[in-house]
Amino acid sequence: MAAASPAATLPGALPAPDPDRIDPRRLVTFMLMVLGMFMAILDIQIVSASLSEIQAGLAASSDEIPWIQTSYLIAEVIMIPLSGYLSRMLSTRWVFTISAGGFTLMSLLCGLSNSMSEMIVWRALQGFVGGAMIPTVFACAYTIFPRSKMHIVSPMIGLVATLAPTIGPTLGGYLTEYLSWHWLFFINVVPGIIVTTAAFLLIDFDKPELSLFQRFDWWGFLGLALLLGAMEYVLEEGAGDDWFADEGIVAMTGVMLAGGFLFFWRAFTADEPIVRLEAFTDRNFAMGSVFSFGLGIGLYGLIYIFPVYLSGIRGYNSLQIGEAMMVSGISMFLTAPVAGRLSQKLDPRLMMGAGFALFSLSCWMMAGLTEDWDYWEIFLPQILRGISLMICMVPVSNIALGMLPPEKVKNASGLFNLTRNLGGAVGLALINTILRNREDFHYARIAESVHPGNQAATGAIGMLERAYSSLGEAAETAALASISGMAQLQAVVMSLADIFVLLTGLFAALALLLLFVEKPQAGAGGGGGH
């Protein structure tokens, strides 16, 4: 029999620390960091339902107002992959403190803006400094907690990553309706001060490597900024500017290609590249990033599509849209603890397969969309969407990050979160383009059926002419205008239904890709690192 350890034989000796125990101080610190991540993700969508009020308040043109979103997204997407290098160079404590403090200050300045130019500058800075909080939280989850406790931590970050953008329009609608659009930004100030203070006082997970500053790859950073910034611009603005028919889009595509060449050249040749790409050599990380990209399309795409239908077809205001979409947020919140328990017992590939199948089903249920659908018709699909996103988000981060060694997690977390944001940007660009093309297609098909040989069409026109008979000679023109408006509305509804069919196919395909994922080993990866 092996000899007992000295500590075990000494009277009154302290027991050895339990490697599977979660340090309460670290858990509290982490939860406050999650609050910071929640604010950063929420701010992507919180203004989406209130852009018209901000436009009126700042006397902005319709061409300027989309830059409230675009400037934030461009700046944020540049910071996200950079955060891993900065965390190693400055330490998690200083990166998160600077990120949370800068985000809070920029939120205050956004709310105090008096012109559109001020708003765009502060929004860009808000997205840039705040973007570091998102991947830093994911990285900490896989380096400071034991792997055996990820069923507690993963639902927390999964809930925030999906719930924050989902409830953004709801919260934004309430704030604008009952206070003013300024409170879309002021709401961040008090929680931001709390998070900043907590980050400075409590985070002690690692030490800075200041020597990395001397080896900072400025050319690689320039390439990264040009690549991602120009890509985000092209994806955000391309559909509205008819893509390559616009000189600005062509120019920014050139900038994107030049930036991509410079970034990848430095990534493979620099002694200390700004972003390390070797994480993609891990099959599970690569597949997890593909799934994250797909979830970004579904998450941000449906947050965009539902308000288009509810406002454009049903005539909902921002508050009513928020209340209708709250269903998904509530179902996510209620599913989070269930997803945590399931992650302990089920193969994560089975969980994701179930999640993808449910998401596909929820989209298929919306494929029969008509202009008469209201709150209760979209109620069940929204519940299924919320449940499925929550079931997917917990295992997808475990698959991507859970088997990586701790020293690779910081950098890989930035890349992983970048894929979700890029998925959202690519998804919105594709959705906008498909909507325009399919709307034109359906309108042309409907217009073809409106001819003298179609008794239903001629009967409807005759009925409308009689209704407009008080207009005299203009009655026929008014009737044709009404028929054209009806056709246009039907074309929009049919194009939205087409998008739901495409999303059904996308998530069914993602479920099939799970066949290429290796089962994560229990206890593997980043738990427990310091």
Phi, psi and omega in degrees: 000139180292148179290144178291149179292151181302322182296328183284337185265341181283132178297136175077006180293144178288139177293152177296144180299140181281116182293343180263008182269138175272123177293119182304323180296318179293324180294316178297316178301315182296320180296324176290325174295322178297324176299319177297317177298321178301315180296318183295318180287321180302323186290347175294319189250349187295333182270352190297327181272358187233020183296326180294323178292320177294320179300316178292319182293329182256004181053045183267156177277165180293335178284332183278326192298326178298341182289347173298322176277314187297317181297320179296313184292320179298313182293319182295319184291337175286320183288323189306308179287339179286337188299328181297315179295317181296323179294322177290323184285314186259343186091155180301321183302308185286323178297314183289323178297313180295319180296311181293317180294316179295320178299318180296314179298315181293327176299316178299316181292326175299316180293335181267001184299140179248353181215164182292324180296319176299313182301317182295318179297311182292324179294320179297315179293324177298315179294322183292306183289325182285337183297336182290337183293326188294302180291334179296321178295315179300317181297316180297324180302326184261005179237339184252349181245149176298145180300328182290347182255011183293341177292343175271319187278317185302315178299330180295309181285329176295319178298315181294316183297330181259325184286320185302308179291334181289317182273355181307306179299325179296307181297318179299320179296317178296314182298317181291322182291317188258343177238262174193169182297336179302330183284351171299332181255322180297334182297340180279344193293305183295310176299326180296320177295318179298313182295318180298313180297315180297319180299317182292321186274331192250331185287123179216038189282334185204176180245150179288151171245080187296341178297338179294336180296321180293336180257014182299127184272091183294325178293321176296320178295319178299315178298318178299314181296316180293317181298304186285321179297312180292321178299314179298319179298312181299317181291322181288319188260344188302312184297320181286337183255017178061035174051238191281005170284347181259131182296324180297319179294319178298315181297316181290332174294320175298317177299318180298316181293319178295316178298321179296318178298313181296316182296311183291327176299314179290325181298329183259351183240336183288147177296322180228081184296151182295328175225125178272129184259001186293344178301332182289349175286344174278119186302317182293323177295317180298315180291321176299324178292323176297317179294321178297320176300313179296320178295326176298319177299312182292316183295303184283331179296315182284331174297332178276317188292316183301313176297327177301315180290311186294324180275315185283327184258316183266348177075027179288147170272178186298324180292317180294323177297315179300317180294323180292323184274354179296337182303315180297318180298317179295318181294324175298313183299318182286334182278337186307308180295328178294317179298323178297317179292319180296326182295338176284328192254334186253151168300128182301334177292324177292320178299313181294322177300316178296319179296314178298320180295318179294319179296317178299319178296318181297323178289321179296324178295334179272354183292342178267020184307136173230172181291347183267352181294138181228204187308311188284334177291328180262004185296304183295315177302325179290323176297313180297323178297315180297315180297315184293319179298320181291320179294328180281319189292330180292307182285335184294322178288327176294319179295317185284316189251341190291340182253001180280148174293149186307324184290345180261351190290321182302309181293317181295327180297320177298316179295319181298314180290329177299320182298324179293317179294318178294324175301317177297317181293314179296318180299314180295320179297314179295317181298315179298316180295314180295319179302315180297313183294316181289328176296316177297319180298309183293323179296318180297319180294319179293318181297327180297331183277349180269089180215166185303335181282350181266107185296322180297318181292313181294327177294319180294319179295319179297318179297319179291323178298320178294323179294328181262017186301334180294345180276354178072233183293339181278359184298318181296318179297318180295321180295316179296323178296321179294316178298319179297319178296319177298318180296320180297317180298316179296324179296320178297313181298317181293324178291324175296319177298324177298320179298319179295324177295316179297318178294326175302312179295320180301313184283334172293321178293321178298323178298322180292328180294343178298343178295340182264005183262134174280146178290123177299137181279141177299131177083000181281160170084208202279009183293145172079003179286166181236000000 
